[in-house]
C-alpha cells in the first residue's frame, strides 16, 4: 500500500442548504411568501438559478426588485423570518447519511467547517435542532464575507479558521456557484447530487476539464473517513 493517510492535515467544509439539510422546499416557500407580500411572482427556475447565492445578490442584483442595499437587506431579513417560522412548524430534514458522516469524521479527528451563504441565525438554529453545532471547528456564513460564491471567500475563511491550507480541504457542495467557489479556492470538490442530479455533474465535467469535480455522491450514506481518503489519493 502507499503512504498512509494523515487525517489531521486534511479537513472537510460543508455547504449547508442542499448538503447538510434538505431545505429547498422551505426556502422556496419563504421566497414565495416574500414575493406575495410585495406583489411579485417568482420567475421560472428560481430555485436552480439562485441556489448558493446570497439574498442581497438575488434581491438587488439578479432580479432588481429593489434599488438600494438597505432595501435589499430589509427584504432579506423578512424572507428569513418566514423561513425560520417554517422551520419551527416543520422541523429540519438532514440529507441522508450526513449526520453519520460528520460523526465518523469527528471520531477520526478530521476538522470540519461550514461555509454557506445562509444567514448565521438560520444555521445556528438548524445545527442546534440537529444536535451537531459542537462538531464544527469553524462556521462561516453570509455575514462573514464581502463576496459571495462563486468567489472563494467563504471557503478560504473557513480553512483559515481551522488552521488548514486550502489544498488540504475538500468541499461538499450542491450548487454550481459553490463548486466554482471551491475551485477558485484551490480545494478538492465533491458534488452532492441534490439540487442537480449525477448526470448534470458528469456532463458538466465532460464538457470542460476545469469544471470536473473530485467526486459525486447522491447523499452521504456510507461516506466515512476512508471515502474521504480516496478524494485525496
LINBEL-V23879 format. One record per residue. N is the residue number from 1. SS is DSSP state (A for helix, B for strand, O for the rest). PHI is phi in degrees with one decimal (999 if undefined). NEAR is the number of other ideal C-beta (glycine too) atoms within 10 Angstrom. Layout:
BEGIN
N,SS,PHI,NEAR / N,SS,PHI,NEAR
END
This chain:
BEGIN
1,O,999,3 / 2,O,-80.3,5 / 3,O,-60.0,6 / 4,O,-64.9,7 / 5,O,-87.9,16 / 6,O,-99.3,11 / 7,A,-60.8,16 / 8,A,-64.5,12 / 9,A,-93.9,12 / 10,O,-111.4,24 / 11,B,-148.3,26 / 12,B,-118.5,25 / 13,B,-119.4,31 / 14,B,-106.4,26 / 15,O,-65.7,28 / 16,O,-107.0,20 / 17,B,-66.9,25 / 18,O,84.3,25 / 19,O,-119.5,28 / 20,O,-93.2,28 / 21,B,-126.3,23 / 22,O,-89.2,17 / 23,O,-120.4,23 / 24,A,-56.2,17 / 25,A,-64.3,12 / 26,A,-65.7,22 / 27,A,-66.7,22 / 28,A,-59.7,14 / 29,A,-61.8,14 / 30,A,-68.9,21 / 31,A,-66.2,21 / 32,A,-64.4,16 / 33,A,-64.4,17 / 34,A,-64.3,22 / 35,A,-60.6,18 / 36,A,-62.2,11 / 37,A,-60.2,12 / 38,O,-105.8,11 / 39,O,71.4,6 / 40,O,-115.7,13 / 41,O,-123.6,9 / 42,O,-66.7,15 / 43,O,-72.9,11 / 44,O,-59.6,7 / 45,O,60.5,8 / 46,A,-56.9,18 / 47,A,-63.1,14 / 48,A,-62.1,12 / 49,A,-72.6,14 / 50,A,-109.8,23 / 51,O,-61.7,23 / 52,O,91.9,23 / 53,O,-92.6,20 / 54,O,-78.9,25 / 55,A,-55.5,23 / 56,A,-61.1,19 / 57,A,-65.4,19 / 58,A,-63.4,22 / 59,A,-72.4,24 / 60,A,-95.9,20 / 61,A,-90.7,12 / 62,A,-76.8,14 / 63,O,-116.9,16 / 64,O,53.3,8 / 65,O,-72.8,16 / 66,O,-135.1,17 / 67,O,-102.0,9 / 68,O,-113.9,9 / 69,A,-62.9,11 / 70,A,-63.8,9 / 71,A,-65.2,14 / 72,A,-62.3,20 / 73,A,-65.6,15 / 74,A,-64.0,13 / 75,A,-65.7,21 / 76,A,-60.9,21 / 77,A,-60.6,12 / 78,A,-63.2,16 / 79,A,-59.3,21 / 80,A,-73.1,18 / 81,A,-63.2,14 / 82,A,-61.0,18 / 83,A,-62.3,23 / 84,A,-67.5,16 / 85,A,-64.8,13 / 86,A,-64.2,17 / 87,A,-59.1,18 / 88,A,-63.6,10 / 89,A,-80.4,8 / 90,A,-108.1,11 / 91,O,83.1,11 / 92,O,-115.2,16 / 93,O,-113.5,14 / 94,B,-71.2,18 / 95,O,-63.4,24 / 96,O,-51.1,15 / 97,O,86.7,17 / 98,A,-67.3,22 / 99,A,-65.8,16 / 100,A,-64.6,15 / 101,A,-62.6,26 / 102,A,-62.9,21 / 103,A,-64.6,13 / 104,A,-65.9,18 / 105,A,-61.7,22 / 106,A,-60.9,17 / 107,A,-66.2,10 / 108,O,-86.1,16 / 109,O,78.3,11 / 110,O,-88.8,21 / 111,B,-64.2,25 / 112,B,-131.0,21 / 113,B,-137.6,25 / 114,B,-110.0,25 / 115,B,-127.9,34 / 116,O,-140.8,29 / 117,O,-84.1,27 / 118,O,-73.8,24 / 119,O,-64.8,20 / 120,A,-59.4,15 / 121,A,-60.2,15 / 122,A,-64.7,21 / 123,A,-62.4,22 / 124,A,-60.1,14 / 125,A,-60.2,17 / 126,A,-72.0,23 / 127,A,-61.8,20 / 128,A,-66.3,12 / 129,A,-64.5,15 / 130,A,-88.7,18 / 131,O,73.6,9 / 132,O,-120.2,19 / 133,A,-57.6,15 / 134,A,-78.7,8 / 135,A,-77.6,16 / 136,O,-92.4,22 / 137,O,-76.8,17 / 138,B,-157.1,20 / 139,B,-133.5,20 / 140,B,-124.4,25 / 141,O,-125.9,20 / 142,A,-58.9,21 / 143,A,-74.2,10 / 144,A,-89.8,16 / 145,O,-130.8,20 / 146,O,-80.8,6 / 147,O,-108.6,12 / 148,O,-82.9,19 / 149,O,-60.3,30 / 150,O,-86.2,18 / 151,O,-61.2,16 / 152,O,-84.2,22 / 153,A,-52.1,18 / 154,A,-64.6,28 / 155,A,-79.4,28 / 156,A,-64.1,21 / 157,A,-67.7,17 / 158,A,-61.3,32 / 159,A,-63.0,26 / 160,A,-60.1,14 / 161,A,-68.0,17 / 162,A,-86.1,19 / 163,O,75.4,10 / 164,O,-122.1,23 / 165,O,-73.3,14 / 166,A,-54.8,20 / 167,A,-67.5,12 / 168,A,-103.9,17 / 169,B,-112.2,25 / 170,B,-118.0,20 / 171,B,-105.7,31 / 172,B,-102.0,27 / 173,B,-138.9,29 / 174,O,-116.4,24 / 175,O,-109.3,25 / 176,A,-63.1,21 / 177,A,-60.4,20 / 178,A,-70.0,30 / 179,A,-63.2,26 / 180,A,-66.1,19 / 181,A,-63.9,28 / 182,A,-65.9,30 / 183,A,-62.0,20 / 184,A,-65.9,16 / 185,O,-84.9,25 / 186,O,76.1,14 / 187,O,-111.9,26 / 188,B,-67.8,22 / 189,B,-135.0,24 / 190,B,-118.0,25 / 191,B,-85.3,30 / 192,B,-96.4,28 / 193,O,-82.1,17 / 194,O,-109.3,21 / 195,O,-69.9,20 / 196,O,-121.1,20 / 197,O,-81.3,13 / 198,A,-58.9,12 / 199,A,-59.2,10 / 200,A,-59.3,14 / 201,A,-68.7,24 / 202,A,-65.3,15 / 203,A,-66.5,12 / 204,A,-62.2,16 / 205,A,-70.4,16 / 206,A,-69.1,10 / 207,A,-77.9,9 / 208,O,-151.2,8 / 209,A,-59.3,7 / 210,A,-69.8,7 / 211,A,-96.5,16 / 212,O,-68.5,17 / 213,O,-103.9,21 / 214,O,-88.2,16 / 215,B,-175.0,17 / 216,B,-132.4,19 / 217,B,-130.3,21 / 218,O,-75.8,13 / 219,O,-159.0,17 / 220,O,-97.8,24 / 221,O,-57.6,12 / 222,O,78.9,12 / 223,O,-96.6,20 / 224,O,-130.1,17 / 225,A,-59.3,18 / 226,A,-61.3,11 / 227,A,-69.3,15 / 228,A,-64.7,24 / 229,A,-57.2,15 / 230,A,-63.5,10 / 231,A,-64.1,15 / 232,A,-95.5,15 / 233,O,-82.6,8
END
